[in-house]
Amino acid sequence: MFIGEYQHNIDVKGRLIIPSKFRDKLGETFIVTRGLDQCLFGYSMAEWSVIEDKLRTLPLTKKDARAFTRFFFSGAMECEMDKMGRINIAPTLRGYAKLEKECVVVGVTNRIEIWDQTTWNTYMNESEESFGELAENLIGFDL
């Protein structure tokens, strides 16, 4: 399970340090793709296989299913960590998530998320105000 929030900078070559607490769980090679809310999702190869199997079952006849599958898979790239724990994020993915300098890497159960610091702060500030309401709206949610 991935948990926690870590700040790191992305360099001019598009390299980002993956927090050491996430490295073993992700493995040497893992998948990064476009996520929701203008961030990137990162999955271990085992978890990516599970996601791939689920998305493969979506009906080809449904426009939304085709669009989401295209969006999700076309942005996917295999990442390999270097000896310093860095990955190189493709320019298209950096552009999608607006990653320029300060980033936040977040653990979210089965995946990591990579956010631009400003986008993350805005998202958290907006979500924080409605956190109780969000929990209330989740059917069967009980802490």
Residue, then its C-alpha position, 0 to 999 in steps of 0.5 A: m500500500f502506498i501512503g504519504e505525501y512527499q515534495h520533490n523537484i523535477d529537473v529540466k531534463g524531466r527527471l523526478i526522484i521517487p520517494s524511497k518509501f515507494r521504490d520497493k513497492l513500485g519495482e525497478t520498472f513501473i507504469v506512469t500514465r495520465g491520471l484524473d484531476q490533472c495529475l499522473f498515476g503510477y502503478s507497479m507492473a503487477e497492479w498495472s496488469v490488474i488495471e489492464d484486465k479491468l479496462r479490457t472488459l469495458p464494452l467496445t461499443k460504449k463511446d465513454a469506454r473507448a474514450f477513457t481507454r484511449f486516454f489512459f493507455s495512450g499516455a502510459m509509459e514504462c519508467e525505469m528508476d536510475k541508481m538515484g531513484r529518479i525516473n524520466i517523465a515524457p514531455t507529453l505527461r509533464g505537459y498534461a500534469k503541468l509539471e515544471k519544478e516543484c512536485v508532490v508525489v502522493g501515495v494512494t493505496n494501490r498507486i502513486e500520484i504525481w502532482d504539480q505543487t500548485t495544482w496539488n495545493t489548490y486541489m487540497n484547499e478545495s477538497e479540505e473544505s468539503f472533506g466531511e461532505l465527501a465522506e458522507n456521500l460515499i455509500g457504505f463508507d465507515l471509518 
